[in-house]
Amino acid sequence: MAKVKGAIVVDTEKCKGCEVCIPVCPEDVIAMSKEVNHKGYHYAYMKNPEACTGCTNCGIVCPDRAISVYRVKVSA
């Protein structure tokens, strides 16, 4: 049976660091970076990428549409 592996891509220049994505991630994948974008905001990134299931919760709640979610089926 195939397993689903997920990944997110954060548009770091769109992200304003609101942190809405962090509590909705059931796998604790997302954190805020120590770096800032050109507007001075800390942006989201995948701190635990191997745990991402591609559930899309973060992309749905992002008010700036800064998060794209991808899913790939991998054979177990």
PDB file of N, CA, C and O in Angstrom:
ATOM      1  N   MET A   1       0.844  -1.182   0.000  1.00  0.00           N
ATOM      2  CA  MET A   1       0.000   0.000   0.000  1.00  0.00           C
ATOM      3  C   MET A   1       0.893   1.251   0.000  1.00  0.00           C
ATOM      4  O   MET A   1       1.902   1.308   0.702  1.00  0.00           O
ATOM      5  N   ALA A   2       0.511   2.215  -0.776  1.00  0.00           N
ATOM      6  CA  ALA A   2       1.306   3.441  -0.901  1.00  0.00           C
ATOM      7  C   ALA A   2       1.071   4.366   0.290  1.00  0.00           C
ATOM      8  O   ALA A   2      -0.038   4.484   0.810  1.00  0.00           O
ATOM      9  N   LYS A   3       2.142   5.007   0.692  1.00  0.00           N
ATOM     10  CA  LYS A   3       2.081   5.976   1.779  1.00  0.00           C
ATOM     11  C   LYS A   3       2.158   7.368   1.154  1.00  0.00           C
ATOM     12  O   LYS A   3       2.803   7.554   0.122  1.00  0.00           O
ATOM     13  N   VAL A   4       1.503   8.338   1.776  1.00  0.00           N
ATOM     14  CA  VAL A   4       1.520   9.702   1.253  1.00  0.00           C
ATOM     15  C   VAL A   4       2.574  10.503   2.007  1.00  0.00           C
ATOM     16  O   VAL A   4       2.586  10.549   3.237  1.00  0.00           O
ATOM     17  N   LYS A   5       3.447  11.127   1.244  1.00  0.00           N
ATOM     18  CA  LYS A   5       4.480  12.000   1.803  1.00  0.00           C
ATOM     19  C   LYS A   5       4.123  13.411   1.388  1.00  0.00           C
ATOM     20  O   LYS A   5       3.822  13.665   0.222  1.00  0.00           O
ATOM     21  N   GLY A   6       4.155  14.315   2.325  1.00  0.00           N
ATOM     22  CA  GLY A   6       3.796  15.691   2.035  1.00  0.00           C
ATOM     23  C   GLY A   6       4.977  16.626   2.127  1.00  0.00           C
ATOM     24  O   GLY A   6       6.028  16.287   2.670  1.00  0.00           O
ATOM     25  N   ALA A   7       4.780  17.806   1.586  1.00  0.00           N
ATOM     26  CA  ALA A   7       5.782  18.872   1.686  1.00  0.00           C
ATOM     27  C   ALA A   7       5.070  20.200   1.514  1.00  0.00           C
ATOM     28  O   ALA A   7       4.065  20.296   0.810  1.00  0.00           O
ATOM     29  N   ILE A   8       5.602  21.216   2.162  1.00  0.00           N
ATOM     30  CA  ILE A   8       5.058  22.553   1.957  1.00  0.00           C
ATOM     31  C   ILE A   8       6.147  23.450   1.384  1.00  0.00           C
ATOM     32  O   ILE A   8       7.338  23.260   1.633  1.00  0.00           O
ATOM     33  N   VAL A   9       5.705  24.420   0.621  1.00  0.00           N
ATOM     34  CA  VAL A   9       6.601  25.453   0.122  1.00  0.00           C
ATOM     35  C   VAL A   9       6.015  26.774   0.594  1.00  0.00           C
ATOM     36  O   VAL A   9       4.864  27.100   0.305  1.00  0.00           O
ATOM     37  N   VAL A  10       6.825  27.526   1.321  1.00  0.00           N
ATOM     38  CA  VAL A  10       6.384  28.809   1.866  1.00  0.00           C
ATOM     39  C   VAL A  10       6.966  29.926   1.007  1.00  0.00           C
ATOM     40  O   VAL A  10       8.176  29.993   0.790  1.00  0.00           O
ATOM     41  N   ASP A  11       6.092  30.797   0.524  1.00  0.00           N
ATOM     42  CA  ASP A  11       6.549  32.002  -0.177  1.00  0.00           C
ATOM     43  C   ASP A  11       7.003  32.952   0.924  1.00  0.00           C
ATOM     44  O   ASP A  11       6.186  33.646   1.530  1.00  0.00           O
ATOM     45  N   THR A  12       8.293  32.979   1.177  1.00  0.00           N
ATOM     46  CA  THR A  12       8.820  33.711   2.323  1.00  0.00           C
ATOM     47  C   THR A  12       8.570  35.209   2.245  1.00  0.00           C
ATOM     48  O   THR A  12       8.542  35.880   3.276  1.00  0.00           O
ATOM     49  N   GLU A  13       8.392  35.738   1.060  1.00  0.00           N
ATOM     50  CA  GLU A  13       8.128  37.170   0.935  1.00  0.00           C
ATOM     51  C   GLU A  13       6.659  37.512   1.188  1.00  0.00           C
ATOM     52  O   GLU A  13       6.345  38.647   1.546  1.00  0.00           O
ATOM     53  N   LYS A  14       5.756  36.543   1.008  1.00  0.00           N
ATOM     54  CA  LYS A  14       4.338  36.765   1.305  1.00  0.00           C
ATOM     55  C   LYS A  14       4.026  36.535   2.776  1.00  0.00           C
ATOM     56  O   LYS A  14       3.119  37.162   3.325  1.00  0.00           O
ATOM     57  N   CYS A  15       4.768  35.641   3.417  1.00  0.00           N
ATOM     58  CA  CYS A  15       4.495  35.259   4.806  1.00  0.00           C
ATOM     59  C   CYS A  15       4.753  36.441   5.731  1.00  0.00           C
ATOM     60  O   CYS A  15       5.813  37.065   5.682  1.00  0.00           O
ATOM     61  N   LYS A  16       3.761  36.739   6.581  1.00  0.00           N
ATOM     62  CA  LYS A  16       3.909  37.841   7.523  1.00  0.00           C
ATOM     63  C   LYS A  16       4.133  37.355   8.955  1.00  0.00           C
ATOM     64  O   LYS A  16       4.104  38.146   9.897  1.00  0.00           O
ATOM     65  N   GLY A  17       4.354  36.062   9.108  1.00  0.00           N
ATOM     66  CA  GLY A  17       4.689  35.527  10.420  1.00  0.00           C
ATOM     67  C   GLY A  17       3.560  35.503  11.415  1.00  0.00           C
ATOM     68  O   GLY A  17       3.800  35.630  12.615  1.00  0.00           O
ATOM     69  N   CYS A  18       2.333  35.343  10.954  1.00  0.00           N
ATOM     70  CA  CYS A  18       1.180  35.376  11.860  1.00  0.00           C
ATOM     71  C   CYS A  18       1.078  34.128  12.741  1.00  0.00           C
ATOM     72  O   CYS A  18       0.392  34.141  13.763  1.00  0.00           O
ATOM     73  N   GLU A  19       1.761  33.051  12.343  1.00  0.00           N
ATOM     74  CA  GLU A  19       1.815  31.792  13.091  1.00  0.00           C
ATOM     75  C   GLU A  19       0.503  31.026  13.151  1.00  0.00           C
ATOM     76  O   GLU A  19       0.367  30.120  13.973  1.00  0.00           O
ATOM     77  N   VAL A  20      -0.456  31.356  12.319  1.00  0.00           N
ATOM     78  CA  VAL A  20      -1.737  30.638  12.297  1.00  0.00           C
ATOM     79  C   VAL A  20      -1.536  29.187  11.846  1.00  0.00           C
ATOM     80  O   VAL A  20      -2.281  28.298  12.259  1.00  0.00           O
ATOM     81  N   CYS A  21      -0.551  28.955  11.018  1.00  0.00           N
ATOM     82  CA  CYS A  21      -0.293  27.616  10.481  1.00  0.00           C
ATOM     83  C   CYS A  21       0.267  26.643  11.519  1.00  0.00           C
ATOM     84  O   CYS A  21       0.063  25.435  11.404  1.00  0.00           O
ATOM     85  N   ILE A  22       0.960  27.150  12.517  1.00  0.00           N
ATOM     86  CA  ILE A  22       1.654  26.278  13.477  1.00  0.00           C
ATOM     87  C   ILE A  22       0.700  25.407  14.293  1.00  0.00           C
ATOM     88  O   ILE A  22       0.901  24.194  14.338  1.00  0.00           O
ATOM     89  N   PRO A  23      -0.327  25.962  14.940  1.00  0.00           N
ATOM     90  CA  PRO A  23      -1.188  25.093  15.763  1.00  0.00           C
ATOM     91  C   PRO A  23      -2.094  24.152  14.964  1.00  0.00           C
ATOM     92  O   PRO A  23      -2.586  23.172  15.524  1.00  0.00           O
ATOM     93  N   VAL A  24      -2.328  24.416  13.683  1.00  0.00           N
ATOM     94  CA  VAL A  24      -3.207  23.532  12.906  1.00  0.00           C
ATOM     95  C   VAL A  24      -2.468  22.346  12.301  1.00  0.00           C
ATOM     96  O   VAL A  24      -3.094  21.459  11.723  1.00  0.00           O
ATOM     97  N   CYS A  25      -1.159  22.321  12.427  1.00  0.00           N
ATOM     98  CA  CYS A  25      -0.371  21.213  11.884  1.00  0.00           C
ATOM     99  C   CYS A  25      -0.384  20.049  12.868  1.00  0.00           C
ATOM    100  O   CYS A  25       0.194  20.150  13.951  1.00  0.00           O
ATOM    101  N   PRO A  26      -1.038  18.940  12.504  1.00  0.00           N
ATOM    102  CA  PRO A  26      -1.147  17.818  13.437  1.00  0.00           C
ATOM    103  C   PRO A  26       0.169  17.078  13.661  1.00  0.00           C
ATOM    104  O   PRO A  26       0.304  16.329  14.629  1.00  0.00           O
ATOM    105  N   GLU A  27       1.133  17.284  12.774  1.00  0.00           N
ATOM    106  CA  GLU A  27       2.404  16.565  12.873  1.00  0.00           C
ATOM    107  C   GLU A  27       3.545  17.431  13.407  1.00  0.00           C
ATOM    108  O   GLU A  27       4.690  16.979  13.437  1.00  0.00           O
ATOM    109  N   ASP A  28       3.258  18.656  13.825  1.00  0.00           N
ATOM    110  CA  ASP A  28       4.267  19.569  14.375  1.00  0.00           C
ATOM    111  C   ASP A  28       5.432  19.768  13.402  1.00  0.00           C
ATOM    112  O   ASP A  28       6.598  19.646  13.776  1.00  0.00           O
ATOM    113  N   VAL A  29       5.092  20.075  12.155  1.00  0.00           N
ATOM    114  CA  VAL A  29       6.083  20.231  11.091  1.00  0.00           C
ATOM    115  C   VAL A  29       6.585  21.667  10.977  1.00  0.00           C
ATOM    116  O   VAL A  29       7.737  21.883  10.600  1.00  0.00           O
ATOM    117  N   ILE A  30       5.760  22.636  11.290  1.00  0.00           N
ATOM    118  CA  ILE A  30       6.050  24.036  10.974  1.00  0.00           C
ATOM    119  C   ILE A  30       6.571  24.809  12.185  1.00  0.00           C
ATOM    120  O   ILE A  30       6.117  24.618  13.314  1.00  0.00           O
ATOM    121  N   ALA A  31       7.535  25.686  11.915  1.00  0.00           N
ATOM    122  CA  ALA A  31       8.058  26.600  12.932  1.00  0.00           C
ATOM    123  C   ALA A  31       8.352  27.930  12.243  1.00  0.00           C
ATOM    124  O   ALA A  31       8.275  28.044  11.020  1.00  0.00           O
ATOM    125  N   MET A  32       8.685  28.915  13.040  1.00  0.00           N
ATOM    126  CA  MET A  32       9.061  30.216  12.493  1.00  0.00           C
ATOM    127  C   MET A  32      10.580  30.292  12.386  1.00  0.00           C
ATOM    128  O   MET A  32      11.299  29.856  13.285  1.00  0.00           O
ATOM    129  N   SER A  33      11.053  30.845  11.287  1.00  0.00           N
ATOM    130  CA  SER A  33      12.499  30.957  11.078  1.00  0.00           C
ATOM    131  C   SER A  33      13.092  32.063  11.943  1.00  0.00           C
ATOM    132  O   SER A  33      12.390  32.960  12.411  1.00  0.00           O
ATOM    133  N   LYS A  34      14.378  31.974  12.135  1.00  0.00           N
ATOM    134  CA  LYS A  34      15.085  33.048  12.837  1.00  0.00           C
ATOM    135  C   LYS A  34      15.386  34.189  11.870  1.00  0.00           C
ATOM    136  O   LYS A  34      15.547  35.336  12.288  1.00  0.00           O
ATOM    137  N   GLU A  35      15.463  33.871  10.573  1.00  0.00           N
ATOM    138  CA  GLU A  35      15.693  34.895   9.556  1.00  0.00           C
ATOM    139  C   GLU A  35      14.401  35.667   9.300  1.00  0.00           C
ATOM    140  O   GLU A  35      13.318  35.220   9.678  1.00  0.00           O
ATOM    141  N   VAL A  36      14.522  36.814   8.665  1.00  0.00           N
ATOM    142  CA  VAL A  36      13.356  37.624   8.318  1.00  0.00           C
ATOM    143  C   VAL A  36      13.330  37.876   6.818  1.00  0.00           C
ATOM    144  O   VAL A  36      14.362  37.812   6.148  1.00  0.00           O
ATOM    145  N   ASN A  37      12.135  38.163   6.294  1.00  0.00           N
ATOM    146  CA  ASN A  37      12.002  38.495   4.882  1.00  0.00           C
ATOM    147  C   ASN A  37      12.258  39.988   4.679  1.00  0.00           C
ATOM    148  O   ASN A  37      12.618  40.687   5.626  1.00  0.00           O
ATOM    149  N   HIS A  38      12.077  40.480   3.459  1.00  0.00           N
ATOM    150  CA  HIS A  38      12.402  41.890   3.191  1.00  0.00           C
ATOM    151  C   HIS A  38      11.498  42.877   3.923  1.00  0.00           C
ATOM    152  O   HIS A  38      11.827  44.057   4.036  1.00  0.00           O
ATOM    153  N   LYS A  39      10.352  42.393   4.422  1.00  0.00           N
ATOM    154  CA  LYS A  39       9.461  43.260   5.205  1.00  0.00           C
ATOM    155  C   LYS A  39       9.784  43.208   6.695  1.00  0.00           C
ATOM    156  O   LYS A  39       9.182  43.934   7.487  1.00  0.00           O
ATOM    157  N   GLY A  40      10.729  42.353   7.078  1.00  0.00           N
ATOM    158  CA  GLY A  40      11.126  42.248   8.479  1.00  0.00           C
ATOM    159  C   GLY A  40      10.354  41.215   9.281  1.00  0.00           C
ATOM    160  O   GLY A  40      10.436  41.206  10.509  1.00  0.00           O
ATOM    161  N   TYR A  41       9.600  40.338   8.608  1.00  0.00           N
ATOM    162  CA  TYR A  41       8.815  39.316   9.308  1.00  0.00           C
ATOM    163  C   TYR A  41       9.573  37.993   9.363  1.00  0.00           C
ATOM    164  O   TYR A  41      10.221  37.603   8.391  1.00  0.00           O
ATOM    165  N   HIS A  42       9.491  37.309  10.496  1.00  0.00           N
ATOM    166  CA  HIS A  42       9.949  35.928  10.567  1.00  0.00           C
ATOM    167  C   HIS A  42       8.929  35.110   9.784  1.00  0.00           C
ATOM    168  O   HIS A  42       7.728  35.353   9.905  1.00  0.00           O
ATOM    169  N   TYR A  43       9.374  34.157   8.995  1.00  0.00           N
ATOM    170  CA  TYR A  43       8.462  33.386   8.143  1.00  0.00           C
ATOM    171  C   TYR A  43       8.452  31.909   8.540  1.00  0.00           C
ATOM    172  O   TYR A  43       9.369  31.422   9.201  1.00  0.00           O
ATOM    173  N   ALA A  44       7.414  31.223   8.127  1.00  0.00           N
ATOM    174  CA  ALA A  44       7.255  29.807   8.441  1.00  0.00           C
ATOM    175  C   ALA A  44       8.212  28.965   7.597  1.00  0.00           C
ATOM    176  O   ALA A  44       8.574  29.337   6.480  1.00  0.00           O
ATOM    177  N   TYR A  45       8.609  27.829   8.157  1.00  0.00           N
ATOM    178  CA  TYR A  45       9.417  26.864   7.409  1.00  0.00           C
ATOM    179  C   TYR A  45       9.154  25.468   7.976  1.00  0.00           C
ATOM    180  O   TYR A  45       8.561  25.324   9.045  1.00  0.00           O
ATOM    181  N   MET A  46       9.600  24.451   7.253  1.00  0.00           N
ATOM    182  CA  MET A  46       9.413  23.067   7.691  1.00  0.00           C
ATOM    183  C   MET A  46      10.553  22.676   8.631  1.00  0.00           C
ATOM    184  O   MET A  46      11.659  22.392   8.172  1.00  0.00           O
ATOM    185  N   LYS A  47      10.302  22.659   9.920  1.00  0.00           N
ATOM    186  CA  LYS A  47      11.342  22.263  10.875  1.00  0.00           C
ATOM    187  C   LYS A  47      11.459  20.746  10.980  1.00  0.00           C
ATOM    188  O   LYS A  47      12.485  20.224  11.416  1.00  0.00           O
ATOM    189  N   ASN A  48      10.408  20.045  10.579  1.00  0.00           N
ATOM    190  CA  ASN A  48      10.349  18.589  10.699  1.00  0.00           C
ATOM    191  C   ASN A  48       9.769  18.014   9.403  1.00  0.00           C
ATOM    192  O   ASN A  48       8.688  17.425   9.429  1.00  0.00           O
ATOM    193  N   PRO A  49      10.463  18.171   8.273  1.00  0.00           N
ATOM    194  CA  PRO A  49       9.882  17.821   6.968  1.00  0.00           C
ATOM    195  C   PRO A  49       9.497  16.359   6.786  1.00  0.00           C
ATOM    196  O   PRO A  49       8.549  16.059   6.061  1.00  0.00           O
ATOM    197  N   GLU A  50      10.212  15.449   7.427  1.00  0.00           N
ATOM    198  CA  GLU A  50       9.904  14.026   7.256  1.00  0.00           C
ATOM    199  C   GLU A  50       8.559  13.634   7.855  1.00  0.00           C
ATOM    200  O   GLU A  50       8.027  12.574   7.525  1.00  0.00           O
ATOM    201  N   ALA A  51       8.001  14.469   8.728  1.00  0.00           N
ATOM    202  CA  ALA A  51       6.716  14.159   9.364  1.00  0.00           C
ATOM    203  C   ALA A  51       5.514  14.668   8.579  1.00  0.00           C
ATOM    204  O   ALA A  51       4.381  14.315   8.907  1.00  0.00           O
ATOM    205  N   CYS A  52       5.723  15.478   7.564  1.00  0.00           N
ATOM    206  CA  CYS A  52       4.607  16.084   6.819  1.00  0.00           C
ATOM    207  C   CYS A  52       3.810  15.030   6.060  1.00  0.00           C
ATOM    208  O   CYS A  52       4.372  14.200   5.345  1.00  0.00           O
ATOM    209  N   THR A  53       2.485  15.078   6.230  1.00  0.00           N
ATOM    210  CA  THR A  53       1.591  14.145   5.547  1.00  0.00           C
ATOM    211  C   THR A  53       0.851  14.803   4.383  1.00  0.00           C
ATOM    212  O   THR A  53       0.124  14.133   3.649  1.00  0.00           O
ATOM    213  N   GLY A  54       1.035  16.103   4.217  1.00  0.00           N
ATOM    214  CA  GLY A  54       0.335  16.812   3.145  1.00  0.00           C
ATOM    215  C   GLY A  54      -1.128  17.029   3.441  1.00  0.00           C
ATOM    216  O   GLY A  54      -1.945  17.041   2.520  1.00  0.00           O
ATOM    217  N   CYS A  55      -1.482  17.199   4.693  1.00  0.00           N
ATOM    218  CA  CYS A  55      -2.898  17.316   5.084  1.00  0.00           C
ATOM    219  C   CYS A  55      -3.570  18.597   4.576  1.00  0.00           C
ATOM    220  O   CYS A  55      -4.798  18.648   4.511  1.00  0.00           O
ATOM    221  N   THR A  56      -2.823  19.600   4.224  1.00  0.00           N
ATOM    222  CA  THR A  56      -3.269  20.903   3.693  1.00  0.00           C
ATOM    223  C   THR A  56      -3.851  21.863   4.729  1.00  0.00           C
ATOM    224  O   THR A  56      -4.297  22.949   4.359  1.00  0.00           O
ATOM    225  N   ASN A  57      -3.861  21.503   6.009  1.00  0.00           N
ATOM    226  CA  ASN A  57      -4.410  22.409   7.025  1.00  0.00           C
ATOM    227  C   ASN A  57      -3.721  23.769   6.991  1.00  0.00           C
ATOM    228  O   ASN A  57      -4.385  24.804   7.047  1.00  0.00           O
ATOM    229  N   CYS A  58      -2.403  23.770   6.902  1.00  0.00           N
ATOM    230  CA  CYS A  58      -1.653  25.028   6.929  1.00  0.00           C
ATOM    231  C   CYS A  58      -1.987  25.903   5.725  1.00  0.00           C
ATOM    232  O   CYS A  58      -2.147  27.116   5.860  1.00  0.00           O
ATOM    233  N   GLY A  59      -2.092  25.295   4.560  1.00  0.00           N
ATOM    234  CA  GLY A  59      -2.423  26.052   3.353  1.00  0.00           C
ATOM    235  C   GLY A  59      -3.818  26.638   3.393  1.00  0.00           C
ATOM    236  O   GLY A  59      -4.057  27.730   2.877  1.00  0.00           O
ATOM    237  N   ILE A  60      -4.741  25.910   4.009  1.00  0.00           N
ATOM    238  CA  ILE A  60      -6.124  26.379   4.102  1.00  0.00           C
ATOM    239  C   ILE A  60      -6.248  27.581   5.029  1.00  0.00           C
ATOM    240  O   ILE A  60      -6.969  28.528   4.714  1.00  0.00           O
ATOM    241  N   VAL A  61      -5.561  27.559   6.164  1.00  0.00           N
ATOM    242  CA  VAL A  61      -5.711  28.640   7.137  1.00  0.00           C
ATOM    243  C   VAL A  61      -4.836  29.855   6.867  1.00  0.00           C
ATOM    244  O   VAL A  61      -5.053  30.911   7.461  1.00  0.00           O
ATOM    245  N   CYS A  62      -3.856  29.728   5.986  1.00  0.00           N
ATOM    246  CA  CYS A  62      -2.944  30.843   5.735  1.00  0.00           C
ATOM    247  C   CYS A  62      -3.692  32.020   5.113  1.00  0.00           C
ATOM    248  O   CYS A  62      -4.204  31.905   4.000  1.00  0.00           O
ATOM    249  N   PRO A  63      -3.761  33.164   5.826  1.00  0.00           N
ATOM    250  CA  PRO A  63      -4.531  34.298   5.312  1.00  0.00           C
ATOM    251  C   PRO A  63      -3.881  34.986   4.109  1.00  0.00           C
ATOM    252  O   PRO A  63      -4.541  35.729   3.381  1.00  0.00           O
ATOM    253  N   ASP A  64      -2.596  34.738   3.906  1.00  0.00           N
ATOM    254  CA  ASP A  64      -1.882  35.381   2.797  1.00  0.00           C
ATOM    255  C   ASP A  64      -1.621  34.447   1.627  1.00  0.00           C
ATOM    256  O   ASP A  64      -0.980  34.831   0.648  1.00  0.00           O
ATOM    257  N   ARG A  65      -2.117  33.219   1.730  1.00  0.00           N
ATOM    258  CA  ARG A  65      -1.886  32.204   0.693  1.00  0.00           C
ATOM    259  C   ARG A  65      -0.404  32.050   0.389  1.00  0.00           C
ATOM    260  O   ARG A  65       0.004  31.930  -0.766  1.00  0.00           O
ATOM    261  N   ALA A  66       0.385  32.056   1.446  1.00  0.00           N
ATOM    262  CA  ALA A  66       1.832  31.956   1.308  1.00  0.00           C
ATOM    263  C   ALA A  66       2.327  30.508   1.336  1.00  0.00           C
ATOM    264  O   ALA A  66       3.508  30.255   1.098  1.00  0.00           O
ATOM    265  N   ILE A  67       1.430  29.556   1.625  1.00  0.00           N
ATOM    266  CA  ILE A  67       1.836  28.154   1.755  1.00  0.00           C
ATOM    267  C   ILE A  67       1.190  27.307   0.666  1.00  0.00           C
ATOM    268  O   ILE A  67      -0.030  27.302   0.502  1.00  0.00           O
ATOM    269  N   SER A  68       2.032  26.590  -0.073  1.00  0.00           N
ATOM    270  CA  SER A  68       1.566  25.604  -1.053  1.00  0.00           C
ATOM    271  C   SER A  68       1.886  24.230  -0.493  1.00  0.00           C
ATOM    272  O   SER A  68       2.973  24.005   0.039  1.00  0.00           O
ATOM    273  N   VAL A  69       0.936  23.312  -0.613  1.00  0.00           N
ATOM    274  CA  VAL A  69       1.116  21.968  -0.073  1.00  0.00           C
ATOM    275  C   VAL A  69       1.165  20.980  -1.226  1.00  0.00           C
ATOM    276  O   VAL A  69       0.365  21.053  -2.159  1.00  0.00           O
ATOM    277  N   TYR A  70       2.114  20.056  -1.149  1.00  0.00           N
ATOM    278  CA  TYR A  70       2.284  19.031  -2.175  1.00  0.00           C
ATOM    279  C   TYR A  70       2.229  17.670  -1.520  1.00  0.00           C
ATOM    280  O   TYR A  70       2.668  17.495  -0.383  1.00  0.00           O
ATOM    281  N   ARG A  71       1.682  16.699  -2.251  1.00  0.00           N
ATOM    282  CA  ARG A  71       1.610  15.327  -1.775  1.00  0.00           C
ATOM    283  C   ARG A  71       2.144  14.391  -2.848  1.00  0.00           C
ATOM    284  O   ARG A  71       1.875  14.571  -4.036  1.00  0.00           O
ATOM    285  N   VAL A  72       2.901  13.392  -2.419  1.00  0.00           N
ATOM    286  CA  VAL A  72       3.442  12.401  -3.332  1.00  0.00           C
ATOM    287  C   VAL A  72       3.214  11.027  -2.714  1.00  0.00           C
ATOM    288  O   VAL A  72       3.448  10.833  -1.521  1.00  0.00           O
ATOM    289  N   LYS A  73       2.761  10.084  -3.516  1.00  0.00           N
ATOM    290  CA  LYS A  73       2.600   8.723  -3.024  1.00  0.00           C
ATOM    291  C   LYS A  73       3.954   8.021  -3.155  1.00  0.00           C
ATOM    292  O   LYS A  73       4.583   8.040  -4.213  1.00  0.00           O
ATOM    293  N   VAL A  74       4.378   7.408  -2.064  1.00  0.00           N
ATOM    294  CA  VAL A  74       5.621   6.650  -2.075  1.00  0.00           C
ATOM    295  C   VAL A  74       5.298   5.218  -1.685  1.00  0.00           C
ATOM    296  O   VAL A  74       4.501   4.984  -0.777  1.00  0.00           O
ATOM    297  N   SER A  75       5.907   4.265  -2.361  1.00  0.00           N
ATOM    298  CA  SER A  75       5.631   2.873  -2.033  1.00  0.00           C
ATOM    299  C   SER A  75       6.319   2.502  -0.734  1.00  0.00           C
ATOM    300  O   SER A  75       7.461   2.883  -0.476  1.00  0.00           O
ATOM    301  N   ALA A  76       5.598   1.756   0.069  1.00  0.00           N
ATOM    302  CA  ALA A  76       6.098   1.407   1.404  1.00  0.00           C
ATOM    303  C   ALA A  76       7.083   0.266   1.358  1.00  0.00           C
ATOM    304  O   ALA A  76       7.596  -0.149   2.397  1.00  0.00           O
TER     305      ALA A  76
END
